[in-house]
Amino acid sequence: MKIKETVLKIIGWLLVCFAVFILTVGIGMIIDKDSRHSSSGLPIALCSLIFFIPAGISLLIAKRIRRENDLITTVTQLLKSYGRITITDLSAKISVPPQLAIKMLAKAITKGRISGSFDRTTDEFVADGARPSSKNITHCPRCGSGLSSVYLEGDTIKCKQCGSFVG
């Protein structure tokens, strides 16, 4: 995608430069009243729009590709650092709606940047590098309330009822 973005940027800026050149020639012809071609200046200046429009479209598409690549990179880095994350938390961290977060996660998986699976019980994406804890902690030893998440190595477990740290 980096190549596609770069090519679109180059094409866009070349079209902008050419359009500015055509516009300048047209305006120059309009200003030069002594020339026999001064009446052709306005149509030539207006023809520069033919090049400005695709240039703008090309630059906008390149910007959209860049933003998408940046989001995919951010999603990949978050998943590698967290090990697991809910779609709601992921969308909040990258400041996009949950539907777009799912789309970016799917693209990161498709591009091979991250691999893993969804834990249906906790509605979390678990990266392949994250391993479940060998401790099978299901209840808080202090207050006895149930702990519903699957915990990974290195996680700090905090009881939602009494606030104590477990394990």
N, C-alpha and C positions, 0 to 999 in steps of 0.2 A: 504493500500500500504506500510505502514511502516514495517509491518510484512514480507511482500514479499521481500522487500529490505534487511532487516536484515537476513532473511534466505539465500538469494542469496549471501550476503557477507560472512556469516559463511561457507557456502558450498565452496565458492571460496577460502577462506583462508585455509580451511582444505585441499582442493585439492593442493594448492600451497605447504603447509607443507609436504604433502605426496610425492609430486613430488620432492621436495628438498631432502627428505630422500632417495628416490629411486635413484636419481642422485648421492648423496653422496656414497651410497652403491656401485653403479656401478663404480664410480671413484676410490673408495677404492680397489675394486677388480682389476681394471686395474693397479693401482700402486703396489699392492702386487704381484710381479712377482713369488714369491716362491709358491704361492697357486696353486692348480690344477684347481681352478675356475677362474683364471685371464683372460682366453679367453672369459668368459661369461660377463665380466665387461662392455664392450662396448655396447652389445645389451641391457643390463639392464639399462645403463645410457640413451640410446636412448628411452627406454620405458617410461622414465620420461616425455617425451613430450606428451604422451597419457593423462597425468594428468594436465600438464601445459596449454594445449589448452582449455579444458572445464573450468579450473579455471579462465583463462583470460576472457573467454566469460561470465561467471557468474558474475565476478566483473564489466565488462563493462555494462551488463544489469542492475545491481544494481545501478551503477552510473547514467545511463540514467533515471531510475525510480526516483532517488533522485533529479535530475535536473528538471524533469517534475513536481514533487511535490513542489519543490521550486518555479517554475514558477507559478503554480496554486495558491500557497499561496500568492505570490506577486500580481498576478492579483486580487485576492480576497481582499487583503488589499487596493490596489489602488481604486477599485470600491467602497469599503465601505467608504474610505476617500474622494473621489471626488464626489460620488453620481451619476455622469454621465461622460462619456468620449467617445471620438470617437475611433474607432479601430486604426486609424493612430497614435493618441496620445498615446494610450495604447501600441502599438508595439514599439514606440520610447522610452517610459519610461522603458520598460522591455528589450529593445535592441534585439528584434527578428523581423523577417518579419511579415507583417500583417496576412498572412495565419496561421502562428503558433500562433499569438495572438488570432485569432478567435478560433482556436482549444483549446487553454488553457482556454479561456472564456467559451466555450461550456462544457469542462470537469469540470470547477468550478461550473457551473450551474447543470450539471448532478450529481455531488457529493453532491449537496445541500449546498455548501459553500456560494453561493450568489444567489439571485433571482432578476429578473427584466425583462425589455423588451427593444426592440430597438425603438427609435423614428425615424421613416422613414424620417421625414422632415429635421432633423438635422444630421442624420446618427450617432446617439450617442446611447450608451447603458445607460439606466437609471436604477439604482438600485431601488428596491422596497422601501427602506427607504427614498429615496429622493423624496420630494413632490414638485410639481410645485408651483411657487410663486402665491400668490393670486392677485398680481398686474398684470394687463394685459397690459404690456408695449410693444407697437409695433413700436413706433417712438421716436426718440431722441427729447426731448423738446427744445434743443438748436438749432440744425440745421435742424431738420425735417426728417432726413434720416431714412429708415426702419431698424428695429432691427429684425433679422431673427431667433434668437435662442429662445428656451424655457428656462426661467430662474427659478432657484430653490431658495428656502429660503436660505438666507445668501450669495447669489452670488453678486459679484460686477459687475455691468453692465457698460461696457465702449463702447462708440460709436466708430465704426471703421472709420467714416468719420472725425469727429471733435476732437475725443480723450477725450471728456468730460465724466464724470461719471454720470450715470443716476440712479435715484430711490434710 
